[in-house]
Amino acid sequence: MDLVAVRTFDSIAQHGQFQAAADELDITQQAASKRIATLERQLGVRLFSRTPRGVTLTVDGQAFLPHARELLRVAERAISAVTPGRRALRVDVVSRRVAPGTALHAFHQQHPDIELDVVTLVNSTADAALAEVATGTIDATFRSLRDTHREVPGGLSAERVIDDGIHVLVGPRHPLANAERLSPEDLVAHPIWMPGMVDAEPIGFYQDLAQAFGLTVDAVGPSFGYEALLAEIAESDRLATFIGEGTRFLWPESYDLRRIPIVGPTPAYPLFVIWRETNAHPALADLLDHLRAGHQARRDRDVWLPGWAR
């Protein structure tokens, strides 16, 4: 259905005159009449009856009017959903379970009036995510930028706003299960199992972490999802895995999993927020201010970062 004709119909219904509607739409009265004639042929009914003072809606016109206005409202929402500056602030959080998702949730709680579109570019490389930012498809993304040593293409800006501290996750029978905190040295004799990693950024980070502290990080084996991983960790007396402090998992109470922070220092996965410098979305500045404030508040921690992130 021609929405231009539907909009013309709505305007004529409001004004009761073809000429007044044509003036509002900046078209001729003849063009308005032609649009309505085409719409009436498409519907197979008459929408208006002419009177000495203008036009009135027929019974069919009255029946069509609320639906026509709903069509126009839906069209407006559809346009707003994809128009920068009008649509919701669209942010890629990689996964809703991990630190960027947690940070964006906190932002929403502080700014419930700001409309957000939370997206996850699953299995997308950093280059692909930055390309989406550059074209304006998304307003911001979070990446470690390991492979580019923090460099981003021209026209984009990047700022480190999350240092996601690493925790160890073990089951109740693991030798480390009763520890309240651990140092990186405490993990040397305990292999860390992280199956199914395919993204070059986390793979590279955990390689750097293992090399820095003499750890063994085993990424061999297929991934059957977080649920399967947590079940295996819970049942094992030797398996341990890394989990970010900003990662949110739920598991059955019967698993009795232990989430133990690493300190002295705390290895942290660095995440940069990347945005397009010319992006004029009114809510983007609010998001950046929120992220900066949260990062600044945690900067006094004893954190280890790989050299490329510092």
MARKOL-997626 format. One line per 5 residues: number of its first residue (from 0); their letters; for each residue x, y, z of C-alpha. Coordinates in nm, 3 decimals, m for minus. Layout:
REM residues N
NUM> a> X,Y,Z; ... $
***
This chain:
REM residues 310
0> mdlva> 0.000,0.000,0.000; 0.127,0.345,m0.096; 0.200,0.523,0.232; 0.215,0.859,0.053; m0.148,0.810,m0.051 $
5> vrtfd> m0.238,0.696,0.300; m0.077,1.009,0.445; m0.274,1.220,0.196; m0.595,1.044,0.299; m0.523,1.117,0.667 $
10> siaqh> m0.455,1.484,0.596; m0.776,1.527,0.395; m0.972,1.353,0.672; m0.831,1.599,0.924; m0.894,1.914,0.717 $
15> gqfqa> m1.215,1.811,0.539; m1.080,1.972,0.221; m0.853,1.858,m0.059; m0.699,2.203,m0.100; m0.608,2.243,0.268 $
20> aadel> m0.450,1.898,0.272; m0.263,1.974,m0.052; m0.127,2.294,0.100; m0.009,2.105,0.409; 0.162,1.840,0.196 $
25> ditqq> 0.304,2.100,m0.046; 0.138,1.942,m0.350; m0.135,2.051,m0.590; m0.502,1.976,m0.531; m0.494,1.773,m0.852 $
30> aaskr> m0.209,1.557,m0.713; m0.402,1.500,m0.390; m0.713,1.398,m0.585; m0.507,1.159,m0.800; m0.357,0.991,m0.492 $
35> iatle> m0.699,0.937,m0.336; m0.843,0.805,m0.661; m0.559,0.552,m0.685; m0.608,0.449,m0.321; m0.984,0.408,m0.371 $
40> rqlgv> m0.924,0.187,m0.675; m0.681,m0.025,m0.477; m0.928,m0.066,m0.190; m1.235,m0.097,m0.411; m1.436,0.155,m0.205 $
45> rlfsr> m1.510,0.528,m0.192; m1.340,0.701,0.097; m1.489,1.053,0.070; m1.822,1.210,m0.018; m1.811,1.561,m0.161 $
50> tprgv> m2.018,1.836,0.004; m2.059,2.208,m0.074; m1.801,2.286,0.196; m1.551,2.014,0.117; m1.554,1.640,0.181 $
55> tltvd> m1.666,1.401,0.452; m1.565,1.044,0.518; m1.787,0.770,0.386; m1.868,0.473,0.610; m1.577,0.288,0.448 $
60> gqafl> m1.355,0.592,0.498; m1.444,0.602,0.866; m1.362,0.232,0.897; m1.029,0.278,0.716; m0.913,0.589,0.906 $
65> phare> m0.787,0.429,1.233; m0.602,0.162,1.038; m0.449,0.422,0.808; m0.318,0.615,1.107; m0.176,0.298,1.258 $
70> llrva> 0.004,0.230,0.929; 0.158,0.577,0.947; 0.262,0.528,1.309; 0.425,0.194,1.227; 0.608,0.351,0.933 $
75> erais> 0.735,0.629,1.157; 0.861,0.380,1.414; 1.032,0.181,1.139; 1.211,0.490,1.011; 1.311,0.594,1.362 $
80> avtpg> 1.452,0.246,1.429; 1.721,0.289,1.164; 1.780,0.666,1.144; 2.088,0.787,1.337; 1.993,1.057,1.583 $
85> rralr> 1.633,0.934,1.594; 1.673,0.564,1.659; 1.780,0.410,1.988; 2.150,0.418,2.077; 2.275,0.095,1.922 $
90> vdvvs> 2.567,m0.067,2.105; 2.740,m0.397,2.036; 2.828,m0.571,2.363; 2.975,m0.887,2.199; 2.778,m1.103,2.445 $
95> rrvap> 2.512,m1.001,2.694; 2.679,m1.223,2.956; 3.016,m1.046,2.965; 3.152,m0.717,3.100; 3.026,m0.482,2.823 $
100> gtalh> 2.675,m0.617,2.869; 2.701,m0.563,3.244; 2.832,m0.208,3.192; 2.552,m0.122,2.951; 2.293,m0.260,3.194 $
105> afhqq> 2.433,m0.032,3.466; 2.412,0.261,3.225; 2.048,0.180,3.154; 1.970,0.168,3.525; 2.116,0.516,3.570 $
110> hpdie> 1.960,0.654,3.250; 1.627,0.472,3.204; 1.505,0.756,2.981; 1.767,0.679,2.714; 1.645,0.425,2.462 $
115> ldvvt> 1.899,0.149,2.395; 1.930,m0.113,2.125; 2.166,m0.378,2.266; 2.311,m0.594,1.988; 2.559,m0.880,1.983 $
120> lvnst> 2.779,m0.924,1.678; 2.831,m1.292,1.755; 3.153,m1.438,1.613; 3.230,m1.107,1.445; 3.597,m1.011,1.419 $
125> adaal> 3.721,m0.680,1.555; 3.772,m0.551,1.199; 3.414,m0.638,1.108; 3.278,m0.467,1.421; 3.480,m0.151,1.352 $
130> aevat> 3.348,m0.148,0.996; 2.992,m0.149,1.136; 3.080,0.148,1.357; 3.240,0.332,1.066; 2.929,0.297,0.850 $
135> gtida> 2.699,0.403,1.135; 2.516,0.070,1.155; 2.607,0.061,1.525; 2.706,0.355,1.744; 2.969,0.182,1.956 $
140> tfrsl> 3.138,m0.151,2.017; 3.376,m0.297,2.275; 3.701,m0.468,2.168; 4.047,m0.532,2.313; 4.223,m0.406,1.995 $
145> rdthr> 4.510,m0.644,2.064; 4.594,m0.716,1.702; 4.606,m0.346,1.609; 4.789,m0.233,1.925; 4.502,0.002,2.010 $
150> evpgg> 4.500,0.161,1.665; 4.166,0.216,1.490; 4.088,0.333,1.136; 4.069,0.703,1.064; 3.745,0.864,1.170 $
155> lsaer> 3.704,0.635,1.471; 3.802,0.695,1.833; 3.888,0.437,2.099; 3.924,0.466,2.474; 3.997,0.197,2.732 $
160> viddg> 3.703,0.197,2.971; 3.689,m0.156,3.115; 3.960,m0.359,3.287; 3.771,m0.682,3.345; 3.946,m0.857,3.632 $
165> ihvlv> 3.993,m1.232,3.591; 3.844,m1.484,3.836; 3.901,m1.858,3.858; 3.594,m2.081,3.851; 3.625,m2.428,4.006 $
170> gprhp> 3.402,m2.701,4.142; 3.376,m2.799,4.510; 3.626,m3.089,4.475; 3.902,m2.887,4.310; 4.220,m2.838,4.523 $
175> lanae> 4.171,m2.459,4.509; 3.802,m2.468,4.600; 3.841,m2.332,4.953; 4.064,m2.037,4.865; 3.918,m1.689,4.919 $
180> rlspe> 4.162,m1.536,4.671; 4.452,m1.655,4.460; 4.767,m1.506,4.313; 4.871,m1.581,3.954; 5.155,m1.796,4.096 $
185> dlvah> 4.901,m2.016,4.274; 4.769,m2.123,3.934; 5.095,m2.245,3.782; 5.029,m2.609,3.878; 4.662,m2.599,3.775 $
190> piwmp> 4.579,m2.598,3.402; 4.302,m2.365,3.296; 4.049,m2.512,3.055; 3.882,m2.275,2.807; 3.747,m2.489,2.521 $
195> gmvda> 3.607,m2.357,2.199; 3.767,m2.011,2.184; 3.766,m1.893,1.823; 3.797,m1.514,1.850; 4.157,m1.401,1.796 $
200> epigf> 4.132,m1.125,2.058; 4.063,m1.341,2.368; 4.287,m1.619,2.236; 4.573,m1.369,2.212; 4.503,m1.218,2.554 $
205> yqdla> 4.508,m1.554,2.732; 4.826,m1.648,2.548; 4.984,m1.327,2.677; 4.857,m1.398,3.029; 4.988,m1.755,3.025 $
210> qafgl> 5.329,m1.642,2.905; 5.356,m1.363,3.161; 5.289,m1.588,3.463; 5.391,m1.933,3.341; 5.034,m2.064,3.326 $
215> tvdav> 4.882,m2.338,3.114; 4.570,m2.235,2.928; 4.414,m2.521,2.732; 4.171,m2.419,2.458; 4.156,m2.763,2.297 $
220> gpsfg> 3.819,m2.923,2.240; 3.482,m2.817,2.106; 3.252,m2.581,2.292; 2.908,m2.717,2.382; 2.801,m2.390,2.541 $
225> yeall> 2.834,m2.232,2.883; 2.587,m2.468,3.044; 2.787,m2.777,2.947; 3.113,m2.613,3.055; 2.976,m2.522,3.398 $
230> aeiae> 2.841,m2.874,3.448; 3.181,m3.026,3.371; 3.363,m2.783,3.600; 3.122,m2.864,3.883; 3.183,m3.238,3.856 $
235> sdrla> 3.560,m3.225,3.816; 3.839,m3.234,4.075; 4.094,m3.093,3.830; 3.921,m2.864,3.579; 3.930,m2.488,3.630 $
240> tfige> 3.839,m2.204,3.395; 3.877,m1.827,3.380; 3.577,m1.596,3.402; 3.565,m1.217,3.392; 3.445,m1.034,3.700 $
245> gtrfl> 3.192,m0.858,3.480; 3.057,m1.186,3.342; 2.720,m1.297,3.474; 2.642,m1.668,3.481; 2.365,m1.854,3.657 $
250> wpesy> 2.401,m2.219,3.758; 2.209,m2.465,3.975; 2.282,m2.433,4.347; 2.376,m2.801,4.351; 2.685,m2.724,4.138 $
255> dlrri> 2.841,m2.538,4.435; 3.083,m2.363,4.200; 3.347,m2.136,4.352; 3.432,m1.806,4.188; 3.771,m1.695,4.322 $
260> pivgp> 3.929,m1.355,4.244; 4.294,m1.334,4.141; 4.499,m1.069,4.322; 4.856,m0.948,4.355; 4.818,m0.848,4.073 $
265> tpayp> 4.474,m0.896,3.920; 4.504,m0.989,3.553; 4.248,m0.784,3.363; 4.104,m0.816,3.016; 4.119,m0.467,2.862 $
270> lfviw> 3.824,m0.343,2.664; 3.812,m0.028,2.456; 3.491,0.142,2.352; 3.507,0.245,1.988; 3.286,0.505,1.825 $
275> retna> 3.278,0.722,1.515; 3.407,1.074,1.578; 3.130,1.238,1.374; 2.851,1.040,1.537; 2.599,1.297,1.656 $
280> hpala> 2.366,1.063,1.843; 2.256,1.267,2.148; 2.295,0.974,2.390; 2.647,0.870,2.286; 2.818,1.134,2.502 $
285> dlldh> 2.619,1.019,2.805; 2.735,0.660,2.751; 3.099,0.764,2.715; 3.083,0.976,3.033; 2.933,0.683,3.223 $
290> lragh> 3.202,0.443,3.107; 3.483,0.688,3.186; 3.352,0.750,3.535; 3.329,0.377,3.608; 3.681,0.316,3.481 $
295> qarrd> 3.827,0.605,3.676; 3.669,0.479,3.998; 3.854,0.147,3.966; 4.195,0.266,3.855; 4.362,0.233,4.193 $
300> rdvwl> 4.357,m0.150,4.179; 4.672,m0.355,4.141; 4.603,m0.470,3.786; 4.813,m0.653,3.532; 4.755,m0.564,3.169 $
305> pgwar> 4.939,m0.693,2.864; 5.191,m0.446,2.726; 4.984,m0.363,2.416; 4.697,m0.235,2.632; 4.893,0.000,2.854 $
***
